[in-house]
């Protein structure tokens, strides 16, 4: 096992990784920007080192600064968390060539899975259904027109190296294709330094379902069930739960079997997530692989009893999973609400000092957060300040526990989306388990019109 790990991240995921390391007796080094000098992860780590100013490109995304911090503190591994450098194949490669273990998939796997057309091909070869679309990168507008005419409108243009909704455009008719393709290319180039696009048939009003993968370095790949992530705003998830009410046992097993084969074929190792869209008929279509830990991993931990972050550390150290698919059983139901420092209904960020901070407790309640009373939420990063996760024997019990947990949560001094989560726990469509990825934004549009 590792002796000392550098945690190349911030916020709640940095605290989460710290906890897993402490469980295993591993010493930790926290990195921080000048804006995060007083963040909890700097207090809880054995050592903390500043890697630059508030701007992430000069701190958390600065590979040279992060590697220097690992070198001068004599770390033997790096955990990248999510976001920042977590899916940066160049960073993983630098770690590998420097003798520093990257706690995640191999660099070549990250690189291949990050190019969505390559990931699509790998899944299709192993029987995982993909949406009709381009076989690779779109080479010209003429090719895009030809493919769109063949598969039928509406279609979706997507950035090959994309994420977070950037470089994406819905095209409903041929005359829109040229202008929207140019917009998507420009946005993708600015966000990911690559304007490469591919095309897929658009699924109207889909649900978003993802499968949790764990794999070791000895060729063993296991699936820890699925999560429902359809409550979203601006392509960002707000509520996640496991299991999904839309899945059947047969579809779950069939999809899991095919994913195990596909991920084994690409040489996957460590934790990862495979994301799907589900159409109105209940058919799943692959969309992408997230080669890292996910924000919403706690709901899977709650229903399986498996510490995913600790498993990341173990398999990175060369241990076998020690799990067999037949022994992985999900019990009960878990729900996660992301608590963001933002206006609850228009999502405007709300940085500033938290004057009062009180988190809920009780049976089946877990809170992952880096916030505290008098903590100042910086304006420089994602607005996530914590996650409330609840477990129940049934989905109904989990919803009831989440309602209580939200009512007991107090965050003052800044705006948060607590009120929106309370509204959603009462929403009839959510309680029935039948929402799609556009449901929340449509609901808010209606509320704004009525208001």
TIPA-576236 format. One record per residue (C-alpha): residue number from 1; chain; x negated, z negated, y. Coordinates in steps of 0.05 Angstrom, whole numbers, plus 32768, in hexadecimal, padded with zeros to 4 digits. Layout:
N
{node NUM, "A", {X, Z, Y}};
...
This chain:
451
{node 1, "A", {8000, 8000, 8000}};
{node 2, "A", {7FEB, 800C, 8048}};
{node 3, "A", {7FC7, 7FD5, 806F}};
{node 4, "A", {7FDA, 7FEA, 80B6}};
{node 5, "A", {800D, 801C, 80CF}};
{node 6, "A", {8013, 803B, 8115}};
{node 7, "A", {805C, 8043, 8129}};
{node 8, "A", {805E, 8083, 8153}};
{node 9, "A", {80A2, 8077, 8173}};
{node 10, "A", {80CA, 8048, 819E}};
{node 11, "A", {810E, 8026, 81A2}};
{node 12, "A", {8139, 8010, 8168}};
{node 13, "A", {8116, 803B, 8134}};
{node 14, "A", {80D3, 801D, 8145}};
{node 15, "A", {80F0, 7FD7, 813B}};
{node 16, "A", {8110, 7FEE, 80F9}};
{node 17, "A", {80CE, 8008, 80DF}};
{node 18, "A", {80AB, 7FC8, 80F4}};
{node 19, "A", {80DD, 7FA0, 80CA}};
{node 20, "A", {80CF, 7FCB, 808C}};
{node 21, "A", {8084, 7FC4, 8095}};
{node 22, "A", {8089, 7F78, 809B}};
{node 23, "A", {80B2, 7F75, 805B}};
{node 24, "A", {8077, 7F97, 8038}};
{node 25, "A", {8041, 7F6E, 805A}};
{node 26, "A", {8026, 7FA9, 8082}};
{node 27, "A", {8007, 7F9D, 80C6}};
{node 28, "A", {8023, 7FC7, 80FF}};
{node 29, "A", {800D, 7FE8, 813F}};
{node 30, "A", {8041, 7FFB, 8173}};
{node 31, "A", {8034, 8031, 81A6}};
{node 32, "A", {8059, 8031, 81E8}};
{node 33, "A", {805E, 8056, 8229}};
{node 34, "A", {8059, 8033, 826C}};
{node 35, "A", {80A5, 8034, 826F}};
{node 36, "A", {80A9, 800E, 822D}};
{node 37, "A", {8077, 7FD8, 823B}};
{node 38, "A", {80AB, 7FA1, 8231}};
{node 39, "A", {80D0, 7FC1, 81F7}};
{node 40, "A", {80DC, 7F96, 81B9}};
{node 41, "A", {80B1, 7FC0, 818B}};
{node 42, "A", {8074, 7FAE, 81B4}};
{node 43, "A", {8084, 7F64, 81AB}};
{node 44, "A", {8091, 7F66, 8160}};
{node 45, "A", {8055, 7F90, 814B}};
{node 46, "A", {8012, 7F71, 813A}};
{node 47, "A", {7FF1, 7F9C, 816E}};
{node 48, "A", {800B, 7FC8, 81A7}};
{node 49, "A", {7FE8, 7FFF, 81CD}};
{node 50, "A", {7FFD, 8028, 8209}};
{node 51, "A", {7FF8, 8073, 81FE}};
{node 52, "A", {800B, 808D, 8242}};
{node 53, "A", {803E, 8090, 827B}};
{node 54, "A", {808A, 8092, 8274}};
{node 55, "A", {808E, 80DD, 826B}};
{node 56, "A", {8092, 80E8, 821F}};
{node 57, "A", {8067, 8127, 8221}};
{node 58, "A", {802E, 80FB, 823B}};
{node 59, "A", {803A, 80C1, 820C}};
{node 60, "A", {8065, 80C3, 81CD}};
{node 61, "A", {805C, 810F, 81C5}};
{node 62, "A", {8011, 810F, 81D6}};
{node 63, "A", {7FF0, 8119, 8192}};
{node 64, "A", {7FAB, 810A, 81AD}};
{node 65, "A", {7FC2, 80C8, 81CB}};
{node 66, "A", {7FE7, 80B3, 818C}};
{node 67, "A", {7FAD, 80C5, 815E}};
{node 68, "A", {7F7D, 809F, 818C}};
{node 69, "A", {7FA9, 8062, 8187}};
{node 70, "A", {7FA9, 8066, 813B}};
{node 71, "A", {7F5D, 806F, 813A}};
{node 72, "A", {7F4A, 8035, 8167}};
{node 73, "A", {7F79, 8005, 8142}};
{node 74, "A", {7F60, 801B, 80FD}};
{node 75, "A", {7FA4, 8030, 80E2}};
{node 76, "A", {7FA9, 8053, 809F}};
{node 77, "A", {7FEF, 8071, 80A9}};
{node 78, "A", {8020, 8087, 80DE}};
{node 79, "A", {806C, 8081, 80DC}};
{node 80, "A", {808B, 80B2, 810E}};
{node 81, "A", {80D3, 8099, 810C}};
{node 82, "A", {8104, 80CE, 8124}};
{node 83, "A", {80FE, 80FC, 8160}};
{node 84, "A", {80BC, 8103, 8186}};
{node 85, "A", {8086, 8118, 8153}};
{node 86, "A", {80AE, 810B, 8113}};
{node 87, "A", {80B9, 8155, 8102}};
{node 88, "A", {807A, 816F, 8124}};
{node 89, "A", {8054, 8192, 80EC}};
{node 90, "A", {8015, 8196, 8117}};
{node 91, "A", {8014, 814B, 8120}};
{node 92, "A", {801F, 8140, 80D5}};
{node 93, "A", {7FE5, 8170, 80C8}};
{node 94, "A", {7FB7, 814D, 80F8}};
{node 95, "A", {7FC7, 810B, 80D6}};
{node 96, "A", {7FB8, 8129, 8092}};
{node 97, "A", {7F75, 8147, 80A7}};
{node 98, "A", {7F61, 8106, 80C9}};
{node 99, "A", {7F6D, 80DC, 808B}};
{node 100, "A", {7FAA, 80BB, 80A9}};
{node 101, "A", {7FE7, 80BA, 807D}};
{node 102, "A", {8024, 80D9, 809E}};
{node 103, "A", {8062, 80B4, 8086}};
{node 104, "A", {808E, 80F0, 807C}};
{node 105, "A", {808E, 8134, 8058}};
{node 106, "A", {804D, 815D, 8053}};
{node 107, "A", {803D, 8186, 8090}};
{node 108, "A", {804A, 81C9, 806E}};
{node 109, "A", {808F, 81B1, 8057}};
{node 110, "A", {80A1, 819A, 809D}};
{node 111, "A", {808A, 81DD, 80B9}};
{node 112, "A", {80B3, 8205, 8086}};
{node 113, "A", {80F2, 81DA, 808B}};
{node 114, "A", {80ED, 81DC, 80D7}};
{node 115, "A", {80F6, 8227, 80D6}};
{node 116, "A", {813F, 822B, 80C5}};
{node 117, "A", {813D, 8271, 80A8}};
{node 118, "A", {8109, 825A, 8075}};
{node 119, "A", {8132, 821C, 8065}};
{node 120, "A", {8170, 8248, 805B}};
{node 121, "A", {814B, 8275, 802B}};
{node 122, "A", {8131, 8239, 8003}};
{node 123, "A", {8176, 821C, 7FFC}};
{node 124, "A", {8196, 825E, 7FE9}};
{node 125, "A", {8163, 8269, 7FB2}};
{node 126, "A", {8179, 8227, 7F93}};
{node 127, "A", {81C3, 8232, 7F96}};
{node 128, "A", {81D2, 820A, 7FD5}};
{node 129, "A", {8207, 8231, 7FFC}};
{node 130, "A", {81F2, 824C, 8040}};
{node 131, "A", {821B, 826D, 8076}};
{node 132, "A", {821A, 82BA, 807A}};
{node 133, "A", {81E9, 82D0, 80AF}};
{node 134, "A", {81A5, 82EE, 80BD}};
{node 135, "A", {8170, 82EA, 8086}};
{node 136, "A", {813B, 82D8, 80B8}};
{node 137, "A", {812B, 82D9, 8102}};
{node 138, "A", {8153, 830A, 812C}};
{node 139, "A", {8123, 8341, 8141}};
{node 140, "A", {814F, 8363, 8174}};
{node 141, "A", {8194, 8365, 8195}};
{node 142, "A", {81A4, 83A3, 816B}};
{node 143, "A", {8197, 837C, 812B}};
{node 144, "A", {81C1, 8342, 8144}};
{node 145, "A", {81FB, 8371, 8153}};
{node 146, "A", {81F6, 8390, 810E}};
{node 147, "A", {81F6, 834C, 80EB}};
{node 148, "A", {822F, 8330, 8115}};
{node 149, "A", {8259, 836E, 8107}};
{node 150, "A", {824C, 8366, 80BC}};
{node 151, "A", {825C, 831B, 80B5}};
{node 152, "A", {8292, 831C, 80EB}};
{node 153, "A", {829C, 82F6, 812B}};
{node 154, "A", {8298, 82BF, 8141}};
{node 155, "A", {824E, 82B2, 8132}};
{node 156, "A", {821C, 827D, 8146}};
{node 157, "A", {81D7, 828B, 8162}};
{node 158, "A", {81A5, 8254, 8153}};
{node 159, "A", {815D, 8245, 8165}};
{node 160, "A", {8131, 824A, 8127}};
{node 161, "A", {8108, 820D, 813E}};
{node 162, "A", {8144, 81EC, 815E}};
{node 163, "A", {816A, 81AB, 815E}};
{node 164, "A", {8199, 8181, 8189}};
{node 165, "A", {81C5, 81BC, 819B}};
{node 166, "A", {8190, 81E1, 81C4}};
{node 167, "A", {8188, 822B, 81BA}};
{node 168, "A", {81CE, 8231, 819C}};
{node 169, "A", {8205, 8260, 81B3}};
{node 170, "A", {8249, 8272, 8197}};
{node 171, "A", {8258, 82BD, 819C}};
{node 172, "A", {82A0, 82D2, 8193}};
{node 173, "A", {829C, 831D, 81A3}};
{node 174, "A", {8268, 8353, 81A5}};
{node 175, "A", {8263, 835A, 81F1}};
{node 176, "A", {824E, 8310, 81F5}};
{node 177, "A", {8215, 8317, 81C4}};
{node 178, "A", {81E0, 8333, 81F2}};
{node 179, "A", {81E7, 8301, 822C}};
{node 180, "A", {81EF, 82C5, 81FE}};
{node 181, "A", {81B4, 82DA, 81D3}};
{node 182, "A", {8188, 82DD, 8211}};
{node 183, "A", {81A0, 8298, 8227}};
{node 184, "A", {8193, 827A, 81E2}};
{node 185, "A", {814E, 8298, 81DE}};
{node 186, "A", {813B, 827D, 8223}};
{node 187, "A", {8156, 8238, 8213}};
{node 188, "A", {8132, 8236, 81D0}};
{node 189, "A", {80F1, 824E, 81EE}};
{node 190, "A", {80F4, 8217, 8223}};
{node 191, "A", {8106, 81E0, 81F1}};
{node 192, "A", {80DD, 81F4, 81B4}};
{node 193, "A", {80A8, 8225, 81CE}};
{node 194, "A", {80C9, 825A, 81A2}};
{node 195, "A", {8102, 8288, 81B3}};
{node 196, "A", {810E, 829D, 816B}};
{node 197, "A", {8158, 829E, 8157}};
{node 198, "A", {8180, 82A9, 8118}};
{node 199, "A", {81CA, 82B5, 810E}};
{node 200, "A", {8200, 8294, 80E4}};
{node 201, "A", {824A, 829E, 80DB}};
{node 202, "A", {826D, 826A, 8105}};
{node 203, "A", {8298, 8237, 80E0}};
{node 204, "A", {82D1, 8223, 810D}};
{node 205, "A", {82E0, 81D8, 8111}};
{node 206, "A", {82B1, 81C2, 80D9}};
{node 207, "A", {829F, 817D, 80C2}};
{node 208, "A", {8256, 8167, 80C3}};
{node 209, "A", {823E, 8149, 8081}};
{node 210, "A", {81F6, 8139, 806E}};
{node 211, "A", {81D2, 8122, 802F}};
{node 212, "A", {819B, 80EE, 802E}};
{node 213, "A", {815D, 8103, 8005}};
{node 214, "A", {8125, 80D7, 7FEB}};
{node 215, "A", {80E9, 80F7, 7FC8}};
{node 216, "A", {80A5, 80DE, 7FB0}};
{node 217, "A", {8063, 8101, 7FAA}};
{node 218, "A", {806B, 8108, 7F5E}};
{node 219, "A", {80A4, 813B, 7F60}};
{node 220, "A", {80DF, 810B, 7F5B}};
{node 221, "A", {8118, 811A, 7F8B}};
{node 222, "A", {8158, 80F0, 7F8F}};
{node 223, "A", {8196, 80F5, 7FBA}};
{node 224, "A", {81B4, 80B5, 7FD9}};
{node 225, "A", {81F9, 80D1, 7FE7}};
{node 226, "A", {8215, 80EF, 8026}};
{node 227, "A", {8228, 80DB, 806D}};
{node 228, "A", {8261, 80F4, 8098}};
{node 229, "A", {824A, 8102, 80E0}};
{node 230, "A", {8284, 8129, 80FE}};
{node 231, "A", {8290, 80FC, 813B}};
{node 232, "A", {8261, 811E, 816D}};
{node 233, "A", {8258, 812D, 81B5}};
{node 234, "A", {822C, 8166, 81CE}};
{node 235, "A", {8212, 8171, 8187}};
{node 236, "A", {81FB, 8128, 8185}};
{node 237, "A", {8218, 80F8, 8152}};
{node 238, "A", {823C, 80B9, 8168}};
{node 239, "A", {825B, 809D, 8128}};
{node 240, "A", {8242, 80A6, 80E1}};
{node 241, "A", {825E, 808B, 80A0}};
{node 242, "A", {8252, 808D, 8055}};
{node 243, "A", {8270, 80A5, 802A}};
{node 244, "A", {8296, 80E0, 8048}};
{node 245, "A", {82E2, 80E0, 803E}};
{node 246, "A", {82DE, 812C, 8037}};
{node 247, "A", {82B1, 812D, 7FFA}};
{node 248, "A", {82C9, 8131, 7FB2}};
{node 249, "A", {82A0, 8114, 7F78}};
{node 250, "A", {8295, 8159, 7F5B}};
{node 251, "A", {827E, 8177, 7F9E}};
{node 252, "A", {8250, 813B, 7FA9}};
{node 253, "A", {822F, 8142, 7F66}};
{node 254, "A", {8229, 818E, 7F68}};
{node 255, "A", {820B, 818E, 7FAD}};
{node 256, "A", {81DC, 8155, 7F9C}};
{node 257, "A", {81C3, 8178, 7F5D}};
{node 258, "A", {81B4, 81B8, 7F84}};
{node 259, "A", {8192, 8193, 7FBC}};
{node 260, "A", {8165, 816E, 7F8B}};
{node 261, "A", {814F, 81B1, 7F6F}};
{node 262, "A", {8145, 81D0, 7FB3}};
{node 263, "A", {811D, 8196, 7FD1}};
{node 264, "A", {80F2, 8192, 7F93}};
{node 265, "A", {80E5, 81DD, 7F98}};
{node 266, "A", {80CB, 81D7, 7FE0}};
{node 267, "A", {809E, 819C, 7FCE}};
{node 268, "A", {80C4, 816A, 7FF7}};
{node 269, "A", {80AB, 8123, 7FFB}};
{node 270, "A", {80C2, 80E4, 8020}};
{node 271, "A", {8106, 80DC, 8042}};
{node 272, "A", {812F, 8116, 805E}};
{node 273, "A", {8176, 812D, 806C}};
{node 274, "A", {8198, 816E, 805B}};
{node 275, "A", {81D1, 817F, 808A}};
{node 276, "A", {8210, 81A7, 807B}};
{node 277, "A", {824F, 81C1, 809C}};
{node 278, "A", {8290, 81BB, 8076}};
{node 279, "A", {82C6, 81EE, 8083}};
{node 280, "A", {8311, 81E3, 8081}};
{node 281, "A", {8314, 81F4, 8037}};
{node 282, "A", {82E1, 81BD, 8026}};
{node 283, "A", {82A6, 81EC, 8018}};
{node 284, "A", {8261, 81D5, 802F}};
{node 285, "A", {822D, 8202, 8051}};
{node 286, "A", {81E5, 81EF, 805C}};
{node 287, "A", {81CD, 81ED, 80A4}};
{node 288, "A", {8189, 81CA, 80A7}};
{node 289, "A", {8158, 8197, 808B}};
{node 290, "A", {8142, 815C, 80B6}};
{node 291, "A", {80FE, 814B, 809B}};
{node 292, "A", {80FE, 8102, 80B3}};
{node 293, "A", {8125, 80C1, 80B3}};
{node 294, "A", {8169, 80C8, 80D6}};
{node 295, "A", {8187, 809B, 810B}};
{node 296, "A", {81C2, 8090, 80DB}};
{node 297, "A", {819A, 807C, 809D}};
{node 298, "A", {81B6, 8033, 809F}};
{node 299, "A", {81FB, 8048, 8085}};
{node 300, "A", {81DA, 8064, 8046}};
{node 301, "A", {81B2, 8024, 803F}};
{node 302, "A", {81F1, 7FFB, 8043}};
{node 303, "A", {8216, 8020, 800C}};
{node 304, "A", {81DB, 802A, 7FDD}};
{node 305, "A", {81B3, 7FEA, 7FE9}};
{node 306, "A", {8174, 8014, 7FEF}};
{node 307, "A", {8144, 8007, 802A}};
{node 308, "A", {8134, 804F, 803D}};
{node 309, "A", {80FD, 803E, 806F}};
{node 310, "A", {80DA, 8011, 803D}};
{node 311, "A", {80E0, 8049, 8009}};
{node 312, "A", {80BE, 8078, 803C}};
{node 313, "A", {8083, 8049, 803F}};
{node 314, "A", {807F, 8041, 7FF4}};
{node 315, "A", {8081, 808B, 7FE2}};
{node 316, "A", {8050, 809C, 801A}};
{node 317, "A", {8020, 806A, 7FFA}};
{node 318, "A", {8025, 8091, 7FB9}};
{node 319, "A", {8058, 8067, 7F94}};
{node 320, "A", {808E, 8086, 7F69}};
{node 321, "A", {80D6, 8081, 7F80}};
{node 322, "A", {80E9, 8057, 7F44}};
{node 323, "A", {8130, 8070, 7F4C}};
{node 324, "A", {8159, 809D, 7F20}};
{node 325, "A", {8196, 80C3, 7F38}};
{node 326, "A", {81C3, 80A3, 7F04}};
{node 327, "A", {81B0, 805E, 7F1F}};
{node 328, "A", {81BF, 806E, 7F68}};
{node 329, "A", {8206, 8055, 7F74}};
{node 330, "A", {822A, 8051, 7FB6}};
{node 331, "A", {825A, 8017, 7FBF}};
{node 332, "A", {828C, 800A, 7FF6}};
{node 333, "A", {828A, 802B, 803B}};
{node 334, "A", {825C, 8026, 8077}};
{node 335, "A", {8265, 803D, 80BF}};
{node 336, "A", {8233, 8041, 80F8}};
{node 337, "A", {8242, 8044, 8142}};
{node 338, "A", {820A, 805B, 8170}};
{node 339, "A", {8209, 8031, 81AF}};
{node 340, "A", {81EF, 805A, 81E9}};
{node 341, "A", {81DF, 8048, 8231}};
{node 342, "A", {820F, 807A, 824F}};
{node 343, "A", {8253, 8082, 826E}};
{node 344, "A", {8284, 807E, 8233}};
{node 345, "A", {82AC, 80BB, 8245}};
{node 346, "A", {827F, 80EC, 826A}};
{node 347, "A", {823D, 80D7, 8249}};
{node 348, "A", {8216, 80D0, 828A}};
{node 349, "A", {81D8, 80A7, 827B}};
{node 350, "A", {81D8, 805F, 8295}};
{node 351, "A", {8191, 8044, 8296}};
{node 352, "A", {8183, 8000, 82B6}};
{node 353, "A", {817C, 7FB6, 82A8}};
{node 354, "A", {81A8, 7F96, 8273}};
{node 355, "A", {81BF, 7F53, 828F}};
{node 356, "A", {81E5, 7F3A, 8252}};
{node 357, "A", {81DB, 7F51, 820A}};
{node 358, "A", {8201, 7F33, 81CF}};
{node 359, "A", {8206, 7F53, 818A}};
{node 360, "A", {823B, 7F46, 8155}};
{node 361, "A", {8232, 7F24, 8111}};
{node 362, "A", {8259, 7F11, 80D4}};
{node 363, "A", {8260, 7F2D, 808D}};
{node 364, "A", {824C, 7F76, 8085}};
{node 365, "A", {8232, 7F7E, 80CD}};
{node 366, "A", {81ED, 7F97, 80DF}};
{node 367, "A", {81CF, 7FA8, 8123}};
{node 368, "A", {8191, 7FD2, 812D}};
{node 369, "A", {817A, 7FCE, 8176}};
{node 370, "A", {813E, 7FC6, 81A4}};
{node 371, "A", {8168, 7FAC, 81DE}};
{node 372, "A", {816E, 7F65, 81F9}};
{node 373, "A", {8185, 7F40, 8237}};
{node 374, "A", {815B, 7F54, 8273}};
{node 375, "A", {8141, 7F91, 824F}};
{node 376, "A", {813D, 7FCE, 827D}};
{node 377, "A", {8155, 800E, 825D}};
{node 378, "A", {8125, 8044, 8276}};
{node 379, "A", {8141, 8087, 828F}};
{node 380, "A", {810B, 80AE, 826B}};
{node 381, "A", {8125, 80B1, 8224}};
{node 382, "A", {8162, 80B7, 81F7}};
{node 383, "A", {819B, 8089, 820B}};
{node 384, "A", {81A1, 8066, 81C7}};
{node 385, "A", {8199, 801B, 81CE}};
{node 386, "A", {81B2, 8005, 818A}};
{node 387, "A", {81DE, 8011, 814E}};
{node 388, "A", {8215, 7FE6, 8131}};
{node 389, "A", {821C, 7FF0, 80E6}};
{node 390, "A", {8254, 7FD0, 80BC}};
{node 391, "A", {8262, 7FCF, 8072}};
{node 392, "A", {82A5, 7FC5, 804F}};
{node 393, "A", {82BF, 7FCA, 8008}};
{node 394, "A", {82EE, 8000, 8022}};
{node 395, "A", {82ED, 802F, 805F}};
{node 396, "A", {8328, 8008, 807B}};
{node 397, "A", {8301, 7FC7, 8078}};
{node 398, "A", {82C4, 7FE8, 8097}};
{node 399, "A", {82EE, 8002, 80D2}};
{node 400, "A", {830C, 7FBD, 80DB}};
{node 401, "A", {82C8, 7F9C, 80DB}};
{node 402, "A", {82AE, 7FCF, 810D}};
{node 403, "A", {82E8, 7FC1, 813B}};
{node 404, "A", {82D6, 7F77, 813A}};
{node 405, "A", {828C, 7F85, 8142}};
{node 406, "A", {8297, 7FB2, 817E}};
{node 407, "A", {82C5, 7F7E, 819F}};
{node 408, "A", {828E, 7F4A, 8197}};
{node 409, "A", {8257, 7F75, 81B5}};
{node 410, "A", {8246, 7F67, 81FE}};
{node 411, "A", {8218, 7F93, 8227}};
{node 412, "A", {821A, 7F89, 8272}};
{node 413, "A", {81F2, 7FA5, 82AC}};
{node 414, "A", {81F7, 7FED, 8293}};
{node 415, "A", {822D, 801A, 8279}};
{node 416, "A", {8233, 8025, 822E}};
{node 417, "A", {8261, 804C, 8200}};
{node 418, "A", {827E, 800E, 81E0}};
{node 419, "A", {82C3, 801D, 81FC}};
{node 420, "A", {82C2, 8063, 81DD}};
{node 421, "A", {82B0, 8047, 8199}};
{node 422, "A", {82E9, 8015, 819E}};
{node 423, "A", {8318, 804E, 81AF}};
{node 424, "A", {8300, 8076, 8174}};
{node 425, "A", {830A, 803D, 8143}};
{node 426, "A", {8354, 803F, 8156}};
{node 427, "A", {835A, 808A, 8155}};
{node 428, "A", {838C, 80A2, 8121}};
{node 429, "A", {8365, 80E0, 810D}};
{node 430, "A", {8324, 80BA, 8104}};
{node 431, "A", {8346, 8083, 80DC}};
{node 432, "A", {8364, 80B9, 80AF}};
{node 433, "A", {831E, 80D5, 80A4}};
{node 434, "A", {832F, 811B, 80BA}};
{node 435, "A", {8306, 812C, 80F8}};
{node 436, "A", {82D9, 8168, 8105}};
{node 437, "A", {829C, 816F, 8131}};
{node 438, "A", {82C5, 8186, 816D}};
{node 439, "A", {82F9, 814F, 8168}};
{node 440, "A", {82D9, 811D, 8198}};
{node 441, "A", {82CB, 814F, 81D0}};
{node 442, "A", {8312, 816B, 81CA}};
{node 443, "A", {832E, 8124, 81CC}};
{node 444, "A", {8306, 8113, 820A}};
{node 445, "A", {831A, 8154, 822D}};
{node 446, "A", {8362, 8142, 8220}};
{node 447, "A", {8358, 80FB, 823B}};
{node 448, "A", {8336, 8116, 827A}};
{node 449, "A", {836F, 8147, 8286}};
{node 450, "A", {83A3, 8110, 827E}};
{node 451, "A", {837A, 80E1, 82A9}};
